[in-house]
Amino acid sequence: MKPGLRGDGYGKIDRMMDWSVYIIQCTNDSLYTGITNNIQRRFSQHLNRRGAKFFRAHSPKRVVYVENGHTRSSASRREVAIKKHTRIGKLHLILSGINEVHRQKLNGIQ
């Protein structure tokens, strides 16, 4: 068990590790990075221009990157790190072996 995590016998640790970092490609090819504990719900919110002010000016096209298995805290730290990348760095990440977006596609997203 990781330091600071305590199981309650009902999957509390699993729920804590349910956060994901994601990148969305917009119709103008800009890239948006965020975190969520439900990628389908969050993408739907972005499509409806809810949640992030970024999507008031940009139309989301598709989820191009997902990294699962985070706590909310580790997802937030990872989001900050990814946002510091250049566009080229983010594109390399999208093409990398740690990108889990193909699993999401199998589950009905994009």
C-alpha positions as CSV (number, residue, x, y, z in Angstrom):
1,M,0.0,0.0,0.0
2,K,1.3,3.5,-0.8
3,P,2.1,5.8,2.1
4,G,-0.9,7.8,3.3
5,L,-3.5,5.5,1.7
6,R,-5.7,3.4,3.9
7,G,-8.2,0.8,2.6
8,D,-11.7,0.7,4.0
9,G,-12.5,-2.7,2.8
10,Y,-14.8,-1.4,0.1
11,G,-12.4,-0.3,-2.6
12,K,-11.5,3.1,-1.2
13,I,-7.9,2.8,-2.5
14,D,-9.2,1.8,-5.9
15,R,-11.5,4.8,-6.0
16,M,-8.6,7.1,-5.0
17,M,-6.5,5.8,-7.9
18,D,-9.3,6.4,-10.5
19,W,-8.1,9.7,-11.7
20,S,-6.8,10.2,-15.2
21,V,-4.8,12.9,-17.1
22,Y,-6.1,13.5,-20.6
23,I,-5.3,15.6,-23.7
24,I,-8.0,16.7,-26.1
25,Q,-7.3,17.8,-29.6
26,C,-9.5,20.7,-30.8
27,T,-10.9,21.4,-34.2
28,N,-8.2,24.1,-34.7
29,D,-5.5,21.5,-33.7
30,S,-4.8,23.1,-30.3
31,L,-4.2,20.7,-27.4
32,Y,-6.0,20.9,-24.0
33,T,-4.7,19.0,-20.9
34,G,-6.9,18.2,-17.9
35,I,-7.7,15.7,-15.2
36,T,-10.9,13.7,-14.4
37,N,-12.2,10.7,-12.7
38,N,-14.7,10.0,-15.6
39,I,-13.3,10.7,-19.1
40,Q,-16.6,10.1,-20.9
41,R,-18.5,12.5,-18.7
42,R,-15.7,15.1,-18.8
43,F,-15.5,15.0,-22.6
44,S,-19.2,15.4,-22.9
45,Q,-19.0,18.5,-20.6
46,H,-16.3,19.9,-22.9
47,L,-18.5,19.3,-25.9
48,N,-21.3,21.2,-24.2
49,R,-18.8,24.0,-23.3
50,R,-19.1,23.4,-19.6
51,G,-16.3,23.0,-17.1
52,A,-13.3,24.7,-18.7
53,K,-13.3,28.3,-20.0
54,F,-10.8,27.1,-22.7
55,F,-13.7,25.4,-24.6
56,R,-15.7,28.6,-24.9
57,A,-13.3,29.6,-27.6
58,H,-12.1,26.1,-28.8
59,S,-14.2,23.2,-30.0
60,P,-13.1,19.8,-28.8
61,K,-12.6,17.2,-31.4
62,R,-11.3,14.0,-29.8
63,V,-9.5,12.6,-26.8
64,V,-5.9,11.9,-28.0
65,Y,-4.2,10.9,-24.8
66,V,-5.2,9.2,-21.5
67,E,-3.0,8.3,-18.6
68,N,-4.9,6.3,-15.9
69,G,-4.1,5.1,-12.4
70,H,-3.6,8.4,-10.6
71,T,-4.8,9.9,-7.3
72,R,-6.3,13.3,-7.6
73,S,-3.1,14.8,-6.3
74,S,-0.8,12.9,-8.6
75,A,-3.0,13.6,-11.6
76,S,-2.9,17.3,-10.8
77,R,0.9,17.2,-10.6
78,R,1.1,15.3,-13.8
79,E,-1.2,17.8,-15.5
80,V,1.0,20.7,-14.5
81,A,4.1,18.8,-15.8
82,I,2.4,18.1,-19.2
83,K,1.2,21.7,-19.5
84,K,4.9,22.8,-19.2
85,H,5.7,20.7,-22.3
86,T,6.0,22.3,-25.7
87,R,3.5,21.2,-28.4
88,I,6.2,18.9,-29.8
89,G,6.7,17.3,-26.3
90,K,2.9,16.8,-26.0
91,L,2.8,15.2,-29.5
92,H,5.6,12.8,-28.5
93,L,3.6,11.9,-25.4
94,I,0.5,11.2,-27.5
95,L,2.6,8.8,-29.7
96,S,4.2,7.2,-26.7
97,G,3.7,3.7,-25.3
98,I,2.1,5.1,-22.0
99,N,-0.8,6.6,-23.9
100,E,-3.9,4.5,-22.9
101,V,-6.4,6.2,-25.3
102,H,-6.7,3.0,-27.3
103,R,-8.3,1.3,-24.3
104,Q,-10.8,4.2,-24.0
105,K,-11.7,3.7,-27.7
106,L,-12.5,0.1,-27.0
107,N,-14.9,1.4,-24.3
108,G,-16.8,3.7,-26.6
109,I,-15.0,7.1,-26.6
110,Q,-14.1,8.4,-30.0
